[in-house]
Amino acid sequence: MATQTVAAEASQAQLERAICERSFVRFLRHVRIQEPPSPGDPDSGGVIPFQLWPHLVELAEILPTTPLLALLKARQDGATWLIAAYLDWLANYRPGTDGLLLSKTETDAESFLGKVVTVHRLLPPHLAVPFAKSPTTETMVLRNGSKMTDMASTENAGRSRTFSVVVQDEADFHPYLDENYTAVKPTIDAGGQLIQISTVNKKRMDSLFKGIIRESPENGWVKRFWGWRLRPGRDEAWYSRTRASVPASAGMSPELYMEQEYPDSEAESLAPSRALAYFDPDSVMIILKKSIEPEYRLGGLVRIWRPPVVGDRYIGGGDVCWGHASAYSCFPIADWQTGIQMAEIYGRPDHDEYAQAIADLTTEYNKAYFGIEANGESGERSGLNVINKLIALGLGNRMYHHGANWRDNPAHRGCLTTGATRPVILGELEEAVRLRQILPLCRDCGGEMLSFIRDEKGHAGPAVGAKSDHVMAWAWLWAMRHHARFSVASSRSTTYQGQM
C-alpha cells in the first residue's frame, strides 16, 4: 500500500511538473519569495507564497509569447518578483536559456539575480533543475545548460553575446539605456525576448523607454501600465499617508516623489513633473496636439509649414550647434503678430551652409528680422562665425546686435546668452507659452519644452538626455519682437515657390 502511495505521489509530481512546464501561471502557484520585515515589525516578512494579484496574472499569461514588452509601473507592485519567477521558469523548462539582467547599478543587478536564485531555491524539488554549481552574485547556472547573468548598465554591457532573453530593470534610470539597447538588439533579431520594466524618471523626459511606451504598439512593442491603485489594500487614505511620510532622504519634494514613484495613469506618468516643469504642461500639450508635419522639406535642412504672405512681417531666431554630438543648429521663423510658426532650419550644417540657408529663408519671408546667438565654444564662437558670414552676405541690418558698434567691432555682434539675458528671454518665452501667444508647429519643439525643467536649485535647463536647441532658438525669436525693424517688403521671390 505504501509503495502504491509513493508511486501515485511520484506520478502526480511528474504530472504537475509537465503542467508547469507548459504554463507559467501554473508554475506561479508553487513560487515562494523572501520578503524583508516591515519597519517596526520584526516578525513580519520571511518566506511567503507569491501573491497572484490580478494584474500579475494578466501579465504572466502574455509573458511567454511577447517578444517585446515594456512595463511602466508604480513601486511595490510585485513586478520584480514576477519577472524573477519568469526567468527561473525559463531556466528550468527551456534548457540552454541564456538570460541577461541589466540594472542601473552593480548592486541593483546583484539584487535582481538574487531574487531569481531565491525563487529557484524555494521551489519544490520536483519542479527545479539542480544548480550546476553554486550561484554567485553574477551568475546562476543550471545542469540543463541554462544560465542567468547580471550586469550593471555600463556603456558596453551586453555586447559580444546573443542572449535568449534580456531584462532591463528600472530601464528609465539606466545611464546607458540607448547603448545597451543597441548592444542587445541581436537578441531580438535572433528571435529572443526583450523586457523593459521601470518606474518613471521625471527628470529625464526624452528617454528611449518613454519613447517606446509612447509609440507602442505601432513600434512592435506590447506595453502595460500599472498605477498605484492596482495593488490590493491601496486607497486614497494610503496615498495620503505615503505622501505625508516621504523622507527628507528621498532628495525631492513629496509632490515630485509621488508623481515619480506612484503615478495614477500612463498620461500622468509620461507628463512632465508639475513640480519641475519650466513651461506650463497643459499649454505645451496643446502645442503638441496642434503640431503637424511640415508641408515641404527642402534639401533635408529646411522645413516649410506655411508660405509667406505678401505684406506680412516675420521674425526668426537662431541657435548654433558648436561641437556637441547631441546639439543641432535650429532657426525657426514665425509670424510677427500671431506667433505661428512658418518655417524652420534644423540640422548640423557647416557654417557656410547654415548662413546661406538663413539668408535665403529670411529673404523669402519678406526680409524677416532675426537674431542669432553669438555664443559658442571658448575660442571658437561658432555663433559669431555664422553671424560674420551673414553680415558678409549683406544681412547685417536685418539682424539684432547687442552692441552699437557691430559694424567695426565683432564683439558687439549678434545675441549674447549670459547670466543676465538668459533668464529674461526664457521667462518671456515661458509667458508666451502659458498665455498661448505662440504656436510652434514642430513637434520636436513641444517635446523639448516638456523636457525643459527647473532643477533642485531652481535653474532652468533641459532634463538629463534632453535637447534644448528649439527652446533657445524660440527664446531668441520671441525676443526679436522688441527689436524688429521692417523695411517695405519686397515682392515674394521665386526661391521656394515651385515647392510650395
N, C-alpha and C positions, 0 to 999 in steps of 0.2 A: 504494500500500500504506500509506504514511504517513497519507494522507487518511482511509483506512478505519479506521486505528487511532485517529486523533483523534476521528472520528465515534463509534466504539464507546465510547471513554472518555467522551465527552460524553453519550452515551445512558446509560451506566452511572451517571454522576454525577446525571443527571436522575432515574433510577430510584431511586437511593439517597436523593435529596432527597425524593421522593414518599413513600418508606417512612418516613423520619424525620419527615415532616410528620404521618403517622398514628400513629407510635409514639414516645413519649418514651423508652422503654427503648432502642430502636434508636438514637435520637439520642445517648444517653449514650455509645455506643461511640466517638463522634467527639469527645467533650468532653475537653479538657485543662485542667489547673489549675496555678496557680503556688503552690508550696509554699516557705515560708522555710527557710533552713538550720537544722538541728538544733543546739542548743547544743554547742559544742566540735567541730562537724564542718562547717567552712565549705564543703566540697564536696558536702554533701547538699542536698536541696531542688531548686528550679528548676522548669521546666515538666515535668509528668508526666501520664500518662493518668489520667483519673478511674477510681478503683478500684470495680469493680462487685461490692461485697460483697453477700452475700445479703439482708441487711436493707435495704440501699439499693435493690436491685432490687424487692423486695416493695413498698416504699413508692412507687417510681416507677411501678409498674403501676397503683396506685389513684389517684395524684395527679390525673390529668386528669378523673376522674369523681367526685371527692369535694368537694362544696361547702364543707363544714365539717370541718376537720382539725386535731386537737390532738396534738402530739408532745411527750411528756415523755421526756427523754433524759439520758444522761451526756455528758461532754465528749469532744470529738475523735472523733466517730463518723461524720463525713462529712456530717452533716445540712445544714449551712450551704451547702456547695458543691453538694449535691444540689438544694436549693431555688433557689440561684442559677442552676443549669443549667436548672431547670424554668421560671423566669421568662424566661430567654433563649429557651427553646423556644417559649413563648407569644408572646413579642415577634416572633420570626421567622415563625411559622406561623399566628398568629391576628392578622391585620392589624387595627390600631386598638386593640390591647390597651392598657389604661391601668392600670398597676400601681403600688401604693404599698408601700414598705418602711418599716416603723416599727421603730425600735430604741430602746434605753434612752437613749442619748446621741447627740449630733450626730456624734461621732467614730465610734461604732458603726454609725450609719446610713450614713455615707460608706464605711466599710469593707465593709459588705454590698453596696452598689451597686457598689463597686469589683470585687467578685467576679463580679457579673453582667457587667460590662464586660470583665473578663478572659476569662471563658468565651466571650464573643462574639468578641473579637479573636483568640482562638486556634482558632476553628472553621475547618475547611476552607472556602475561599472559596465553593464551590458550595452550601454549606449556610447561609450567612449573608446576611441582608439588609443592605445598606450602611447606615452611620450617616447620618442626615440632617444632622447637624452633630457636631462633636467633643463627646464626653461631658464633663460637668463632674462635680464632686463631689456634685451634687444631682440631675442628670437624665441619662438616656440616651434618645435619640430616634432611631428608625429611619425609613427612607424610606417604609415601608408605613404610617406613622402610629402605630406602637406607641411607647409611652412608659413609662419606669420612673422613679419619683420616690422619693427617700428623705427621711425626716423623723425628727427625734427625738420621743420621746414627751412632748409638751407638752400642756397642758390642752385646746387647740383643734386639735391635729393631726388631719388627716383630714376636717375639716368642709368643707362647701360644694362637694364634688365627689363624684360617684359613680364608683367605680373598678371595673375588671373583676376584679381580684384584689388582695387585701391580705394582706401577710405581717407578722406581729408577731413579731420575732426576740427571743429571751430575754424572752418575754412576762411571766414571773413576776416580773421585776425592773423592769417599766415603772412609773414613778411615777404615770402617769395611765392605766393599762390600762382601768379601767372607763369613763372619759370617752371614750377613744379607741374602745372597742368601740361605745359609743352613737353616736359620730360616723360610724363606717364601717358601721353597721347597714344603711343604704340599699343598700350594695353587695350584701349578702346578699339583701335583699328584691327587688333587680332581677335576681337570678339569677347574681350573681357568686360569687366564691370567697374564703373567709377561712381563712388558715392561721396557727395559733399554734404556735411551737416554742420550747422552753425547757428549760434545766436547772431544778432546783427551788430556790426561795428558802426556806431553812429558817427564816429569821427572819420570814417572813410566811405563816402557815398558813391564814389566812382570805382567800384571793385568788380573783379571778374565774377565773384559769387553773386553779387546783386544783379549783374548783367544777365547771368544765367537764369536767375529767378524771374526777372522781368520779361525775358524773351521766350520763356517756356510757354507752351510746348512746341512752338514753331522751330526752335533750335534742336529738337530731338530729345530734350530732357523732360523727365517727369518731375514735377515739383510738388511739395507738400508744405503747408504752413501749419504750425502748432502754436496757438496762442496760450496765454497763461491760464485760461479757464478750462482747458482740456483735462488737466489733472484733477481727479476727484478730490473733493474737500476744499477747493478754492472758490471763494466768493468775494464780493466787494469788501466785506469786513477783513478777510485775509489780505486782500490787496492793500487796504489802508494800513493795516498793522505792519506789513512788509515795508511799505514806503516810509512809515514813521521810524522804522528801525534800521534804515540804511546807515551803515557805519561811516565814520569820517575816513577810515582807511580805504573806502571804495574809490576815493580820488575824484569824485564827481558829485554833482548835486543830486538830491533824491529824484528830481524830475528826470534828469538825463539817465540816471541809473535804472529807473523803472521803464523808460522808453526803450532802453537797450536790452535789458535782461528779461522784461516781462511785457512784451507788446501784446496788444489785443487783436490786431488784424494785420494782414500782409501789407496793406496800404500804410498803416501806421509804422510798421517795421521798416519799410523801404523809404519812407519820407524822411527828410532831414530833421534832426532834432530841433524842436522849437526852443529848447534851452540853449542851443548853439548856433542856430541858423542866423546868418547875417541878413539875407533877403527874406521877406515875408513868404513863407512856404505856400500859402494859398494863392498869392499873386503869381508866384513862379509856376505853380501848377496850371494856372490859366494860360500863361505864356506857352507852356509845353503843349497844352491842348490845342492852341492856335498855331503851333509851329507846323510848317509844311515843307515839303521838298522843294528845292529851287526849280524855277521854270526852265532854266538853262544852266549848263555848266560849260565854261569856255576854257579849254586847254588844261583842265584839271586843277586850275588855280582860282578862277573867277566863278562865282555863283550869282545868278540873277534871279530875283524873285519878282520884281516889278520893273518895267521900263521907266525911264524918266519922262516926265510930263513937261511940255514946253511952258516956261514961266514959273514952274515950281522951284523951290530952293531946297538944297540938301546939305547935310553936314556929315563928316566922317571922322573916324579916329583910328589910330594905328598902334599896334603893339608889335615889336620886332623881336623875333627869337634871336638869342645870342649864345648858342653853343650847347644848351641843354638838349639832350636827346628827346625829352618829353615835351619840349616847347615848340610852339608854332607861331609864325607870323600871322596876324589877323587884322583886317581892315574892313569894318562894316561901314555902309552908307545908309543913312536914314533920312526921311522927310523932316525938314527943319521944324515944321509946325505940328505934325501928327505924331512924330516919333516912330513911325512904322518903318521897318527895315526894307530897303530896296535891293541891296546887293552886298556882296562881301568878297574879299580876297582872303584865302586861307590856305596855308601850306608852309613848306620850307624852301621857298625860292632863294636864290642868291640875291645879293643886294641890288645888283643892276636890274634883274628881272622884277623884283618887288617894286622898285622905284618906278620902273616903266609901267607896270600894271596899275599902280596908284595914279600916275599921271594920266593914263588912258581912261581909267574908270571915272575919276573925278571930272575930267573934261567932258566925258559923255553925260554925266549927271549935272549938266548946266553949270560947269565950273564950281563944283561943290567946295565949300570951305572945310578945312580939316586940320587936325593936329596929329603929330607923330611923336611918340615917346622917344626922347633922345638918350635914355639910359642904355646901359649895356655893360658887358664885362669890363672890368678896370683895364684901361689901356686900349680897349677896342672901340667902345662906344658905338656898338652896332647900329643903334637907332640914329645916332648922329651921322653915320656913314650914309644911311638911306636918305636922310634929310638933305645932306650936301648934294647928293645926286639929283634930288627933286629940285633943289634950287638951281642946279646947273641946267635942268630941263625947263627952267623958266617959271616954276610954280611957287617961288618964294613968297609972293604977295598973297597967295591963296591959302597960306599956312599960318598957324599960330606960332609965335616965338615968345619965349618968356623974357627975352631981353630986347631993349630998344635998338641996340647996335648990331643986330643979327647979320646985316649985310657984310660987315667988316670983321666981326668977331664970332667965330664958330661956337664959342662957349655960350653965346646968347641964343642959339638956335633951338627950335623945337620945344617940346613939352618936357619938363623935368618932374619925375615922380620922386618926391622926397618925403621925409617925415612930416613936413608941413602940408604938402599938396595932396598926398595920398589919402589921408582921412577925409579931406574936403571933397575930392572927386568921387570917392566911393560913397560917402554919405549922400551926395546929391543923386547918385545912381540908385542907391537903396530907396530913397524917397520916390524917385521916378517909377521904380518897380512897384512899390507899395501903393502909390496913387494911380498906377496903370497909365502913366504918361508916355511910356514907350512900349513898342511891341517888336522885340526881336523875333524873326520868323525862323531863325536857325535853331534846330533842336539842340545842337551842341551847346549853344549859349545857355539855354534853360537848364541843361544838365550841369554846366559849370556853376550856375547860380545856386542850384540845390546843394552843391558840394562846397560852397563858399561859407565858411563858418567863423565864429569867434572862438579862439582857444581859451584855456583856463585863465589867462591873463587879460582877456578881452581884446587881443589883437586879431584883426580880420585877415583872412587869407584862405587859400584852398586847403581842403582836408587832405590828409595823407593820401598820396596816389592820385589826386585830382589835378586838373589843369585850371588855369585862370586867364588864358590868352583872350578869350571873348570878354570876360568880365572887365579886364583892364582896358581893352580896346573900346568897349562901350562906355566905360567911365570917362575916357578922354573925348569920345564922340559927344556925349551929353554935355560935357564942359564947354564944348565949342559953341553952344547956343549963346553963351555970354559974349563971345568974341567974334562971331561970324560977321564978315563983311561981304556983300554980294555985289558984283557988277551986273549990268544988264545981261541976262542970259542970252547966249548966242543960240542960233537955231541948232536943233539937235543934229549931231554928226551922224554919219552912217557907219561908225566903227562897229556897233553891235546890232544894227537894225536887221541884218539878214538872219540873225539867230533869234530874234525876239518875236 
